[in-house]
Amino acid sequence: MANEALDRWLRELWERVAWRCPEFEVVLPGAASFVCQAAGCPAHCCKVFTIVPLGEREVVRLSRASGLQPLELVECEDGEPLTHRALPAARPYFLARHDGVCRFLGRDLLCVQHEGRPDACRVYPYYVFFFDTLAGLPVRAGLDDMATAIGGLCGWQRPPAGAVLAPLLLRHAECPGLTGPPLGREEWLNLVGETFRLQYGEPLEHGERP
């Protein structure tokens, strides 16, 4: 019953804020899981996202996996890496593109550097967004506050009365790959924690919960 009450609370929160995020859908236990549909997919994620942020650690990982030099992996101008003021300081670079698409998108619409792919690619099509429960607005809080909110959610606890920060697991609505088996509660729980870790750089070991 507690789980059902939490699901209902999260669904009601989403109903309040969904109009602000028309490109996303909420993901709750029981939702279809992700299975890449490369054969019938327009590779929406690898074509339209013109900015894929990269941090130093990701550049090193991709360089090792691909055998390419770091300057071959990031967008450059006059031989120097470009940075984007809209990106967080921890991920100042963005992935190189070729002919308007990710340079690592193969002709078969699969990633040719899947092993070393950036965290933004690993997290897709899922995202954890945080909302002010009073104003119904998306917010970017401090990492400690976000981790606390995620910890409460992963403990299957509804935020206490008066709490103003609540996370929602969302998915990109344009992705056609949400066709897999329904997510069990434990799978959903792990997905929330792993998505948060990859998206916000929370320094957790693989599989460790916030």
C-alpha positions in Angstrom: 0.0 0.0 0.0 2.9 2.4 0.8 4.3 1.8 -2.7 1.0 2.4 -4.3 0.6 5.7 -2.3 4.0 6.8 -3.5 3.3 6.0 -7.1 0.0 7.9 -6.9 1.8 10.9 -5.3 4.5 10.9 -8.1 1.8 10.6 -10.8 -0.1 13.5 -9.3 3.0 15.6 -9.2 3.7 14.8 -12.8 0.2 15.8 -13.8 0.9 19.3 -12.3 4.2 19.8 -14.1 3.9 17.8 -17.3 2.8 20.8 -19.4 6.2 22.4 -18.7 8.0 19.3 -20.1 6.1 18.4 -23.3 9.0 16.4 -24.7 9.1 14.0 -21.8 6.9 11.3 -20.1 7.0 10.1 -16.5 8.5 6.7 -15.8 7.0 4.7 -12.8 7.2 1.1 -11.8 5.4 -1.0 -14.4 6.5 1.2 -17.3 8.0 -0.5 -20.3 11.8 -0.8 -20.1 14.2 0.4 -22.8 15.4 -1.8 -25.7 17.3 0.0 -28.4 15.4 -0.3 -31.7 18.2 0.6 -34.1 16.7 -1.3 -37.1 13.6 0.8 -37.1 14.8 4.0 -35.3 15.6 7.3 -36.9 18.5 7.6 -34.3 16.7 10.7 -33.0 19.1 10.9 -30.0 22.2 10.9 -32.1 21.0 13.4 -34.7 19.1 16.2 -33.0 21.0 16.7 -29.8 23.6 19.1 -31.1 25.3 19.5 -27.7 26.4 16.3 -25.9 28.4 17.5 -22.8 31.7 15.9 -22.0 33.9 16.1 -18.9 37.6 15.3 -18.7 37.0 11.8 -17.4 34.6 11.0 -20.3 37.1 12.4 -22.9 39.8 10.1 -21.4 37.5 7.1 -21.4 36.4 7.7 -25.0 40.0 8.3 -26.2 41.1 5.0 -24.7 38.2 3.1 -26.2 38.5 4.7 -29.6 42.2 5.1 -30.0 41.6 8.7 -31.0 43.2 11.8 -29.6 41.1 14.0 -27.3 41.1 16.9 -29.8 39.5 14.5 -32.3 36.6 13.7 -30.0 35.4 17.2 -29.1 34.2 20.2 -31.1 37.2 22.5 -31.8 37.9 25.8 -33.4 41.3 26.8 -34.6 42.7 23.6 -32.9 41.3 24.5 -29.5 38.4 22.7 -27.7 35.2 24.7 -27.7 33.4 25.2 -24.5 29.7 26.1 -24.0 28.7 28.6 -21.3 25.4 26.7 -20.8 27.2 23.6 -19.8 28.2 22.8 -16.1 31.9 23.5 -15.3 32.4 19.7 -14.7 31.5 19.0 -18.3 32.7 22.0 -20.4 33.3 20.3 -23.7 30.9 18.8 -26.2 31.1 15.7 -28.5 32.3 16.2 -32.0 29.8 16.0 -34.9 30.1 15.2 -38.6 27.6 16.3 -41.3 25.2 17.4 -38.6 25.1 14.1 -36.6 27.3 12.5 -33.9 30.6 11.4 -35.5 30.2 8.0 -33.9 26.8 7.1 -35.4 27.4 4.2 -37.8 25.6 3.5 -41.0 23.6 0.8 -39.2 22.4 3.5 -36.8 24.4 1.9 -34.0 27.2 3.6 -32.0 30.6 2.6 -33.3 32.2 3.6 -29.9 29.6 2.1 -27.6 32.0 1.0 -24.9 33.5 4.5 -24.4 30.3 6.5 -25.0 29.7 9.6 -22.9 27.5 9.6 -19.8 24.8 11.6 -21.7 24.5 8.7 -24.1 24.5 6.1 -21.3 21.7 7.8 -19.5 19.4 8.3 -22.6 16.4 8.1 -22.9 16.0 8.6 -19.1 16.5 11.7 -17.0 16.0 12.7 -13.4 14.4 16.1 -13.1 13.8 17.9 -9.8 10.7 20.0 -9.1 9.6 22.5 -6.5 6.5 20.8 -5.2 4.9 24.1 -4.1 5.5 26.2 -7.2 5.4 23.3 -9.7 8.6 24.4 -11.3 11.7 22.5 -12.4 14.7 23.4 -10.3 18.4 22.7 -10.2 19.3 22.4 -6.5 22.6 21.8 -4.8 24.0 18.3 -5.2 23.6 17.4 -1.5 20.0 18.5 -1.6 19.3 16.5 -4.8 21.1 13.4 -3.4 19.0 13.7 -0.2 15.8 13.8 -2.3 16.9 10.8 -4.4 17.8 8.9 -1.2 14.3 9.5 0.2 12.7 8.3 -3.1 14.9 5.2 -3.3 13.9 4.5 0.3 10.3 4.6 -1.0 9.4 7.5 1.2 7.1 10.2 0.1 8.7 13.6 0.8 7.7 15.0 4.2 5.0 17.6 4.5 6.5 21.0 3.6 9.3 19.5 1.4 9.8 21.5 -1.8 12.2 19.3 -3.7 11.0 16.1 -5.4 12.6 14.1 -8.2 10.9 12.5 -11.1 12.3 9.9 -13.5 11.3 11.0 -17.0 12.0 9.6 -20.5 12.4 11.3 -23.8 9.0 10.8 -25.5 10.5 10.7 -29.0 12.5 7.5 -28.3 10.8 4.4 -29.9 12.8 2.0 -27.7 10.5 1.8 -24.7 9.1 -1.6 -25.7 10.8 -3.9 -23.2 9.4 -5.9 -20.3 7.7 -3.8 -17.5 10.1 -2.4 -15.0 9.8 -4.1 -11.6 10.1 -1.9 -8.5 13.7 -3.0 -7.9 14.7 -2.4 -11.5 13.0 1.1 -11.3 14.8 1.8 -8.1 18.2 0.9 -9.7 17.3 3.0 -12.8 16.6 6.1 -10.7 19.9 5.8 -8.8 22.0 5.1 -11.9 20.4 7.8 -14.0 21.0 10.3 -11.2 24.6 9.3 -10.9 25.3 9.6 -14.6 23.4 12.8 -15.1 24.6 14.7 -12.2 28.0 13.1 -11.6 27.2 11.8 -8.2 30.4 9.9 -7.2 28.8 6.5 -6.5 30.2 3.1 -7.3 28.3 1.1 -10.0 25.1 -0.4 -8.4 25.4 1.6 -5.2 22.3 3.4 -4.1 22.3 7.1 -3.0 
